[in-house]
Amino acid sequence: MNKQAQIGVAGLAVMGENLVLNMADKRISVAVYNRTTSKVDKFLAGRGQGKSISGHHTIEQFVATLERPRKILMMLKAGSAVDDFIRQLLPYLTEGDIIIDGGNSNYHDTIRRSAELEGKGLLFIGTGVSGGEEGALKGPSIMPGGSVTAWPAVEPIFTAISAKVGNNEPCCAWMGKDGAGHFVKMVHNGIEYGDMQLICESYQIMKELLGLKPDDMHQVFHKWSDGELSSYLIDITRDILAYKDLDGSPMIDRILDTAGQKGTGKWTVNAALDQGIPLSLISESVFARCISAQKETRTTAAAILSGPTPSFSGEKEPFINALGKALYCAKIVSYTQGYNLMRSASEEHGWNLDYAAIARIWRGGCIIRSVFLDRIAEAYHQDKTLPNLLFAPYFMDKVNSTQNDLRLVVATATSQGIPVPCLSAALSYFDSLRTARLPANLLQAQRDYFGAHTYERVDKPRGEFFHTDWTGEGGDTTSTAYNK
């Protein structure tokens, strides 16, 4: 193929390979490169055969075949591999060329790379791509950010390959400068952690407390998939519960209860700590994976630590209905916390994130896609400055009307010894948020007592700090006040 390619893709693992095929299906010409050159040959002889794809064994040849400004999409493992490949690219690039990082890079690295490459006259985009293997092939949700002048050059390609919803609306939108795209993708993954754990807790309650079999739970999730809980994760849970092993037994019962993670959930929690934003539900979902990995310790503890034996004597159907409403209520809290984190980071970094647009592009292609996101998009469309999602009329009415279901489920599960870290975190956040006076006054008194950290008074203006000599033996010197 002599014609220069519109875009180059480096990295032919699962996501890279499927994105290339997606592009080729949209009549976008693609040049591909992989460090292990045999992967290039195998791909062109297999799934890529006969398509508008050219393969290359050297970086020099790979770059030379691209039309200008060159657009190079890296689908590489986050971390040093990205920096190493950028260094290898630099000798062959010219001013105005565009490097795109489509992996799950830490947004701090993206901020750094944007500044470094712009200083060399190059442009950089850090873009979140969500949807897994199927999304990459058929249309993912794409969250680009970085050098804003690069966006017009890549927008036609990104919008073409993205998922489409509604009236053929692309699930792709510009997020903002430097690390905005990767930050939004990171929060997406944190919300994904929370969604998955909430579903798992609901499954555990039905299994351990109600004694439902996988086929019974399949029917419950089938019903939920047709209602307000409708989402990709609910759908695949429904299908998983119906799947049988070779001997006809439920496959779910054969899977070891230890969960893996790649780090984006932890990054989200770290970002929340840095921003001083309560992200309790998503944090608990990360810790739930951590304790699941301690299988041997849990097996030992199960033999020596006592607790209630779950039993349920009521009507199951009403409780299952309450469980569905509790799950929805907790889901609202999870997204509220995630959006609060994005708002805080946007203000700090000057990203000017469009929260309605983020909800819209998450409606298709990505792992957390759901009908629920239409409500979020509507809320932020009506009020772009909405300080908290729970203040939007729809969500305020929903949490007010379903909080008792969440209380019932959390209280019942707790009394029966069934762990529900995320459901209970949702309830605690809701109750903390609606409590005008929390016991932090005592906490501040304690801090002032042992460390002279000072406190504010209810009868004085905010920002004015005081110290008490609680023991009569202290001095006037106080510690520095800080908020985060």
Legacy VTK file of the C-alpha trace (Angstrom):
# vtk DataFile Version 3.0
C-alpha trace
ASCII
DATASET POLYDATA
POINTS 484 float
0.000 0.000 0.000
1.762 3.175 -1.254
-0.711 5.769 -0.029
0.286 7.311 3.288
-1.765 6.193 6.289
-4.082 8.575 8.145
-2.987 7.306 11.546
-0.451 4.950 13.073
-1.120 2.551 15.933
1.731 1.184 18.033
0.877 -1.839 20.159
-1.103 -4.819 18.905
-2.416 -6.298 22.134
-6.153 -6.822 22.529
-7.206 -3.150 22.582
-4.765 -1.987 19.915
-5.606 -4.737 17.468
-9.345 -4.208 17.783
-9.093 -0.428 17.486
-7.139 -0.891 14.238
-9.859 -3.153 12.856
-12.484 -0.625 13.950
-10.622 2.116 12.062
-10.192 -0.015 8.961
-13.903 -0.820 8.948
-14.550 2.945 8.916
-12.285 3.243 5.818
-9.504 4.878 7.793
-6.047 3.845 6.572
-3.805 2.636 9.385
-0.117 1.861 9.770
0.733 -0.555 12.574
3.861 -1.316 14.555
4.645 -3.692 17.401
7.927 -4.227 19.201
7.536 -7.968 18.638
7.452 -7.852 14.855
5.972 -11.335 14.511
2.729 -9.916 15.918
2.575 -7.496 12.999
3.009 -10.286 10.469
0.508 -12.543 12.206
-2.077 -9.753 12.380
-1.737 -8.844 8.694
-1.968 -12.497 7.706
-5.042 -12.986 9.897
-7.669 -10.502 11.064
-6.043 -7.574 9.259
-5.713 -9.267 5.884
-7.157 -7.390 2.916
-7.895 -4.218 4.894
-6.494 -0.699 4.673
-3.690 -1.615 7.095
0.065 -1.548 6.500
2.510 -3.255 8.842
6.023 -2.132 9.714
9.010 -3.673 11.485
10.928 -0.475 12.297
9.844 2.768 13.942
11.493 4.799 11.193
9.502 3.024 8.499
6.343 3.194 10.611
6.582 6.975 11.035
7.614 7.607 7.421
4.404 6.085 6.075
2.124 8.530 7.938
0.550 11.618 6.417
1.279 14.952 8.109
0.669 16.046 10.718
1.557 12.553 11.820
-0.891 11.010 14.270
0.479 8.119 16.319
-1.749 6.268 18.772
0.146 4.292 21.412
-1.722 1.346 22.915
0.951 0.380 25.417
1.175 -0.622 29.057
1.119 2.433 31.309
4.368 3.637 32.824
7.917 3.460 31.529
6.920 1.690 28.294
5.122 4.843 27.159
8.090 7.113 27.941
10.494 4.702 26.269
8.470 4.583 23.068
8.085 8.356 22.950
11.879 8.680 23.163
12.223 6.250 20.245
9.712 8.258 18.187
11.247 11.699 18.705
14.094 11.482 16.148
11.583 10.854 13.348
8.950 13.470 14.201
8.640 17.093 13.101
6.890 20.124 14.543
3.118 19.745 14.809
3.096 15.930 14.856
0.693 14.361 17.341
1.407 11.578 19.814
-1.641 9.967 21.420
-1.554 7.782 24.527
-4.618 5.534 24.473
-3.657 3.414 27.480
-4.659 3.751 31.129
-1.842 6.144 32.039
-1.748 8.035 35.303
-2.948 11.578 34.671
0.125 13.010 36.435
2.276 11.376 33.738
0.006 12.815 31.055
0.370 16.338 32.470
4.151 15.905 32.438
4.284 14.445 28.919
2.035 17.191 27.542
4.352 19.882 28.844
7.515 18.117 27.697
6.301 17.435 24.162
4.709 20.842 23.669
8.085 22.271 24.664
9.577 20.379 21.697
6.968 21.691 19.264
4.955 18.468 19.285
1.378 17.870 20.370
0.181 15.278 22.877
-3.189 13.724 23.627
-3.891 11.463 26.591
-7.134 9.684 25.878
-9.200 7.298 27.912
-10.690 4.431 25.906
-13.369 2.351 27.600
-15.281 -0.662 26.411
-12.869 -3.551 26.547
-12.272 -5.819 23.562
-15.819 -5.574 22.206
-15.937 -1.796 22.613
-12.604 -1.319 20.865
-13.856 -3.292 17.887
-17.440 -2.063 17.645
-17.198 1.388 19.219
-15.747 2.501 22.563
-16.319 5.558 24.709
-13.389 7.918 24.105
-12.220 10.641 26.516
-9.380 12.690 24.958
-7.509 15.563 26.573
-4.192 17.313 26.100
-2.939 19.743 23.447
-6.137 21.442 22.330
-4.729 22.376 18.904
-4.353 18.654 18.144
-8.065 17.957 18.548
-9.274 19.091 15.067
-6.789 16.701 13.437
-7.919 13.613 15.357
-11.592 14.402 15.942
-12.857 12.886 12.645
-11.082 9.598 13.399
-12.103 9.418 17.056
-15.750 10.267 16.423
-15.904 7.776 13.546
-14.715 4.836 15.642
-16.575 5.722 18.854
-19.837 4.174 19.983
-23.021 5.923 18.876
-26.164 6.555 20.927
-29.443 8.383 20.454
-29.528 10.132 17.095
-26.125 8.764 16.066
-24.385 10.867 18.732
-20.703 9.885 19.099
-19.537 8.767 22.539
-16.491 10.969 22.290
-15.853 14.549 23.406
-12.858 16.725 24.214
-12.287 16.774 27.978
-9.735 19.555 28.434
-6.032 20.335 28.543
-3.121 18.088 29.613
-4.331 15.273 31.922
-8.101 15.894 31.752
-8.886 12.914 29.529
-6.950 10.385 31.553
-8.349 11.805 34.802
-11.935 11.365 33.580
-11.120 7.809 32.448
-9.571 7.101 35.852
-12.734 8.258 37.637
-14.787 6.205 35.181
-12.815 3.149 36.288
-13.294 4.048 39.956
-17.047 4.289 39.421
-16.836 0.956 37.606
-15.212 -0.562 40.715
-18.090 0.763 42.825
-20.802 -0.464 40.444
-19.312 -3.933 40.316
-18.945 -4.243 44.093
-22.511 -3.024 44.704
-23.769 -5.707 42.332
-21.588 -8.304 44.057
-22.962 -7.358 47.473
-26.504 -7.700 46.127
-25.578 -11.131 44.777
-24.100 -12.146 48.136
-27.244 -11.072 49.982
-29.474 -13.066 47.648
-27.169 -16.082 47.872
-26.322 -16.174 51.581
-29.403 -14.588 53.160
-32.247 -15.508 50.791
-30.787 -18.822 49.664
-31.363 -18.121 45.977
-29.679 -20.302 43.374
-27.870 -18.814 40.351
-30.856 -19.517 38.099
-33.118 -17.673 40.551
-30.748 -14.724 40.670
-30.560 -14.766 36.887
-34.278 -14.056 36.857
-33.873 -11.198 39.344
-31.162 -9.550 37.263
-33.207 -10.162 34.121
-36.023 -8.152 35.694
-33.624 -5.434 36.841
-32.138 -5.186 33.350
-35.533 -4.070 32.043
-35.962 -1.281 34.613
-34.151 1.763 35.947
-31.135 -0.390 36.865
-30.630 -1.302 33.206
-26.908 -1.250 32.428
-24.135 -3.230 30.787
-22.917 -4.573 34.140
-26.420 -5.693 35.147
-26.814 -7.379 31.757
-23.558 -9.321 31.944
-24.298 -10.331 35.561
-27.629 -11.705 34.359
-25.849 -13.729 31.681
-23.054 -14.917 33.985
-25.558 -16.322 36.484
-27.198 -18.395 33.741
-23.935 -19.774 32.339
-23.244 -23.472 32.957
-19.995 -25.400 33.215
-19.451 -28.503 31.073
-21.250 -30.710 33.615
-24.289 -28.407 33.746
-23.380 -26.808 37.082
-23.444 -23.015 37.462
-20.091 -21.645 36.331
-20.260 -18.876 38.956
-19.936 -21.469 41.745
-16.665 -22.769 40.255
-14.849 -19.431 40.253
-12.434 -18.651 43.100
-13.470 -15.627 45.156
-10.295 -13.556 44.761
-10.494 -10.380 42.691
-7.738 -8.747 40.671
-7.145 -5.079 39.896
-4.837 -3.070 37.642
-4.493 0.065 39.736
-6.886 2.670 38.355
-9.245 2.205 41.298
-6.377 2.860 43.697
-5.361 5.942 41.684
-8.908 7.256 42.009
-8.831 6.833 45.778
-5.400 8.498 45.965
-6.702 11.430 43.908
-9.668 11.782 46.274
-7.320 11.900 49.246
-5.195 14.523 47.493
-8.293 16.593 46.718
-9.894 16.114 50.147
-13.053 14.662 48.572
-15.032 11.904 50.370
-14.947 8.920 48.030
-15.975 6.368 50.614
-17.984 4.024 48.394
-15.362 3.675 45.673
-12.641 3.404 48.327
-14.483 0.515 49.956
-14.807 -1.196 46.572
-11.025 -1.106 46.214
-10.527 -2.467 49.721
-13.125 -5.172 49.047
-10.891 -6.436 46.252
-7.896 -6.257 48.573
-9.512 -8.395 51.276
-10.835 -10.841 48.681
-7.218 -11.449 47.631
-6.415 -12.566 51.193
-8.095 -15.909 50.602
-5.912 -17.981 52.928
-6.300 -15.510 55.798
-10.068 -15.432 55.331
-10.232 -19.234 55.278
-8.358 -19.357 58.582
-10.547 -16.620 60.080
-13.741 -18.394 59.012
-12.735 -21.383 61.149
-11.940 -19.439 64.339
-14.006 -16.232 64.312
-17.702 -16.489 65.058
-20.647 -14.544 63.730
-24.341 -14.922 62.905
-25.552 -17.663 60.609
-27.679 -15.865 58.005
-31.356 -16.727 58.130
-34.389 -15.054 56.584
-37.976 -15.673 57.619
-39.828 -12.939 55.755
-41.252 -12.699 52.267
-38.460 -12.838 49.719
-40.110 -10.926 46.886
-40.642 -7.659 48.820
-37.079 -7.833 50.130
-35.706 -8.375 46.611
-37.666 -5.317 45.479
-36.156 -3.343 48.357
-32.719 -4.639 47.401
-33.140 -3.320 43.855
-34.116 0.107 45.171
-31.214 0.055 47.648
-28.832 -0.781 44.815
-30.132 2.165 42.796
-29.848 4.515 45.778
-26.260 3.446 46.411
-25.438 3.809 42.722
-26.586 7.433 42.872
-24.248 8.053 45.816
-21.328 6.426 44.009
-21.701 8.651 40.948
-22.220 11.668 43.176
-18.863 11.056 44.826
-17.152 10.443 41.482
-18.526 13.649 39.986
-17.521 15.608 43.087
-13.962 14.367 42.583
-13.968 15.442 38.927
-15.311 18.873 39.882
-12.588 19.412 42.482
-9.775 18.338 40.136
-11.212 20.389 37.277
-11.139 23.507 39.425
-7.579 22.840 40.595
-6.163 22.122 37.134
-8.310 24.528 35.112
-9.804 21.791 32.936
-13.315 23.259 32.755
-14.836 19.770 32.489
-18.275 19.491 30.885
-20.114 17.127 33.266
-23.161 16.705 31.034
-20.911 15.766 28.096
-19.064 13.225 30.251
-22.353 11.522 31.142
-23.408 11.561 27.494
-20.258 9.892 26.186
-20.487 7.244 28.920
-23.925 6.156 27.652
-22.442 3.883 24.998
-19.367 1.738 24.461
-17.987 1.905 27.996
-18.276 -0.569 30.867
-20.518 1.652 33.027
-22.976 2.478 30.233
-26.538 2.618 31.501
-29.863 4.414 31.139
-29.009 6.055 34.463
-26.477 8.299 32.713
-29.230 10.067 30.774
-30.462 11.396 34.125
-27.010 12.702 35.022
-26.606 14.385 31.638
-30.008 16.003 32.083
-29.154 17.220 35.590
-25.943 18.931 34.481
-27.554 20.234 31.298
-30.124 22.017 33.456
-27.538 23.310 35.930
-23.893 23.351 34.830
-22.821 24.616 38.260
-24.651 21.900 40.219
-22.499 21.510 43.378
-23.706 18.006 44.241
-25.643 15.501 42.157
-27.953 14.787 45.091
-29.188 18.379 44.866
-30.670 17.804 41.403
-34.469 17.364 41.729
-34.582 13.865 40.185
-31.774 12.451 42.317
-32.944 14.250 45.452
-36.390 12.663 45.056
-34.874 9.256 44.315
-32.564 9.081 47.325
-35.275 10.451 49.603
-37.718 7.796 48.401
-35.274 4.855 48.416
-33.194 5.595 51.519
-35.440 3.430 53.699
-34.853 0.498 51.338
-31.115 1.055 51.666
-31.453 1.232 55.469
-33.443 -2.016 55.508
-30.924 -3.856 53.352
-27.854 -2.576 55.229
-29.414 -3.246 58.646
-30.568 -6.726 57.657
-27.265 -7.714 56.063
-25.261 -6.352 59.001
-27.401 -8.097 61.598
-26.989 -11.344 59.662
-23.219 -11.047 59.356
-23.093 -10.419 55.590
-20.445 -7.848 54.597
-21.820 -4.921 52.603
-18.977 -2.366 52.603
-20.220 -0.325 49.642
-23.934 -0.373 50.449
-23.162 0.747 53.995
-20.687 3.379 52.751
-23.441 4.824 50.566
-25.773 5.107 53.539
-23.101 6.658 55.752
-22.284 9.273 53.128
-25.960 10.135 52.674
-26.493 10.498 56.416
-23.285 12.506 56.863
-24.201 14.839 54.005
-27.667 15.563 55.410
-26.369 16.126 58.964
-25.959 19.863 59.562
-23.802 19.367 62.663
-21.350 16.460 62.723
-19.206 15.499 65.756
-16.132 17.093 64.172
-16.379 19.800 66.843
-15.206 17.226 69.372
-12.541 16.022 66.964
-11.207 19.557 66.592
-11.177 19.971 70.358
-9.160 16.764 70.654
-6.692 17.961 68.004
-6.345 21.293 69.734
-5.882 19.578 73.120
-2.975 17.349 72.093
-1.463 19.335 69.226
-2.611 22.966 69.464
-4.147 22.611 66.001
-6.759 25.332 66.750
-10.463 25.396 65.944
-13.155 27.714 64.600
-16.114 28.878 66.706
-19.803 28.847 65.820
-20.140 32.409 67.198
-17.271 33.830 65.125
-16.668 34.304 61.364
-15.323 31.367 59.331
-11.574 31.494 58.879
-10.881 32.850 62.355
-9.024 30.273 64.464
-8.750 29.877 68.249
-6.731 27.847 70.709
-7.565 26.809 74.268
-5.011 25.978 76.941
-6.952 22.876 77.997
-4.610 21.791 80.800
-3.495 25.165 82.076
0.087 24.132 81.371
0.295 24.940 77.665
1.587 27.997 75.872
0.264 30.316 73.181
2.084 28.681 70.270
-0.266 26.935 67.814
0.166 24.580 64.892
-0.432 25.583 61.279
-4.045 25.145 60.167
-4.748 23.246 56.953
-7.843 21.891 55.237
-6.843 18.815 53.195
LINES 1 485
484 0 1 2 3 4 5 6 7 8 9 10 11 12 13 14 15 16 17 18 19 20 21 22 23 24 25 26 27 28 29 30 31 32 33 34 35 36 37 38 39 40 41 42 43 44 45 46 47 48 49 50 51 52 53 54 55 56 57 58 59 60 61 62 63 64 65 66 67 68 69 70 71 72 73 74 75 76 77 78 79 80 81 82 83 84 85 86 87 88 89 90 91 92 93 94 95 96 97 98 99 100 101 102 103 104 105 106 107 108 109 110 111 112 113 114 115 116 117 118 119 120 121 122 123 124 125 126 127 128 129 130 131 132 133 134 135 136 137 138 139 140 141 142 143 144 145 146 147 148 149 150 151 152 153 154 155 156 157 158 159 160 161 162 163 164 165 166 167 168 169 170 171 172 173 174 175 176 177 178 179 180 181 182 183 184 185 186 187 188 189 190 191 192 193 194 195 196 197 198 199 200 201 202 203 204 205 206 207 208 209 210 211 212 213 214 215 216 217 218 219 220 221 222 223 224 225 226 227 228 229 230 231 232 233 234 235 236 237 238 239 240 241 242 243 244 245 246 247 248 249 250 251 252 253 254 255 256 257 258 259 260 261 262 263 264 265 266 267 268 269 270 271 272 273 274 275 276 277 278 279 280 281 282 283 284 285 286 287 288 289 290 291 292 293 294 295 296 297 298 299 300 301 302 303 304 305 306 307 308 309 310 311 312 313 314 315 316 317 318 319 320 321 322 323 324 325 326 327 328 329 330 331 332 333 334 335 336 337 338 339 340 341 342 343 344 345 346 347 348 349 350 351 352 353 354 355 356 357 358 359 360 361 362 363 364 365 366 367 368 369 370 371 372 373 374 375 376 377 378 379 380 381 382 383 384 385 386 387 388 389 390 391 392 393 394 395 396 397 398 399 400 401 402 403 404 405 406 407 408 409 410 411 412 413 414 415 416 417 418 419 420 421 422 423 424 425 426 427 428 429 430 431 432 433 434 435 436 437 438 439 440 441 442 443 444 445 446 447 448 449 450 451 452 453 454 455 456 457 458 459 460 461 462 463 464 465 466 467 468 469 470 471 472 473 474 475 476 477 478 479 480 481 482 483
